[in-house]
Amino acid sequence: MKRVWFLALAWPLLLPAEHLEPSCKGCGAGKLMLQCDYYVARKGDLAKRHFCAEYAKIVDIDGASAKAAWYWLLAGEPDKAFDAALRAMKVGHDFAAGYAAQALVALGNAEEAKRYMARFRRTVKERGYFKKEVSTLSKLYPDKDFSCLK
């Protein structure tokens, strides 16, 4: 009787490991997002920006350009962030004008950033999250002045 119970409970141990867990193709992307948000956005660890770049690349390929713009900014790639924000605005995501403005400030073009910021203010009424993003970016880009976005 003990052998029957042992075989009934132990048979999964005899299978190859890939049969034990369901496949999760998006799990890697989710992990990258969490690592970027925790290490870079929250802790300010610039050595971990590669997590953000990898995640931005994945979501950009998937067509989530506005989300990619934010993660390109966290990755320290404001030129890619600006391009992604423009693609997002072309498909009707006007809130991405805020990401374009943030990217332009990071690139050192505060005057053009004000133009995108005006578009952002016209289309987005609730901007509480934007203030938090600007605060985060101010820590990641200490040599840039984000005050023109307030």
N, C-alpha and C positions, 0 to 999 in steps of 0.2 A: 504494500500500500504506500509506503514511503517513497518507493521508486516512481510510482505513478504521479504522486504529487510533485516530486522533484522534476520529472520530465514535463509535467504540465506547466510548471512555473519557470523552468530554466530554458525552454526551447527558444525564446527570443535571444538568449545569449549566444546561440549557435548560428544565428543569421548574420550576414555582413552588416556593418554599421549603417550603411545608407538606407537599409530597410527599417531601422529603428526610429528615425526622425523623418517627418514629412519634409519635402523639399520646400525651401523658402528663398526664392530668387530675390525678393525685395528686402530681405532681412539685412543684408550687408549695407544697403543704402540707408536704412533706418538707423543702423548702428553708427554710420558715419555722421549722420545728422546730429544724433545725440552727443557724439564725441565732440563735434564742432561746437555745438551749443554750450556744452559744459566747459570744455577746456579753453576755447578761444573767446566766445562771447561772454561767458560768466567769469572765468578765471583770468582771462587776458594772456593766456600762454601762447605766444606767437610761434613757438617752435612746433605747435600742433596745427598750424594753418593748413597743412596738407589734407587733413580730414575735411575741411571746408571746401577745398579745391576739388577733391574727388567727388564730394556730394554735389557740388554745383555743376560739375560736368554731367553727372547722371541725370539730374533733374532738367538741365538745359537740353539734353538729348531727348528727354521725354516730352518736351514742349512746355514745361512750367518755367517760362523765362523770367517771370517776376520773382519767383522763389529763387531761381538761379542767381538773379542779380544780387539779392541779399547775401547769399552764400559766397559769391565772388568777392563781395566787399569784405566779408569776414576773412576770406582767403588772402586778402592783400592784393587783389587783382581788379582795381577800379576800372580799368579799360574794358575788361570783359564784362564787368557789372553794368557799365554804361550801355554796351552793345545789347546785353540781355534785356535791360530795361526798355530800350528802344523797340526791340522785337515784341515785348509784352504790350507796349502802348499801341503798336500797329494792329494788334488783334483785339483792342478795346479795353485793355486793363490800364485805365488812366491812372490808377493809384501808383503804378510803377514810375510815374514821373518823380515821386519822392525818392526812389532808388537812383534814378538818373541824376537828381540834384545831389544826393549824397556822393555818388561816384565822381561827379564833376568837382565837388569840393576836395575830395581825396586826390584828384588829379591836379588840383591847384587852380581851377577855373571857377571861382566863386561868383563872378558876374553872370556867366551863363547858367550857373546853378540856380540863381534867383529866378530866372525865366521858367525853369522847370518847376521850381517851388510854387510859383504863382499858379501854374496849371494844376499842381497837386492840391493846393488850397481850394481851387474852384470845384474840384470833383470829390474830395474826401472831407467829410464833415467831422468824423470822430478821429482825432489824431493823437490820442494818448500813447498808442504803441510807437508812434513816430518819434516822440520825445525820448522814449527809452532806447530806440535804435540809435538816435543821434548821440546819446550819452555813451552807449557802447562803442560807437565808432570814434568818439573823441578820445577814448582810452587806447584804441587800437592804432589810431593815427594821431599821436600827440603833437606832431608838428603842423597839423592842419587846423584851421579855425572854422568850426561848424556853426558858429553863432549866426551866420547869415540865413540859416535854415529855420530859425526859431520864429 
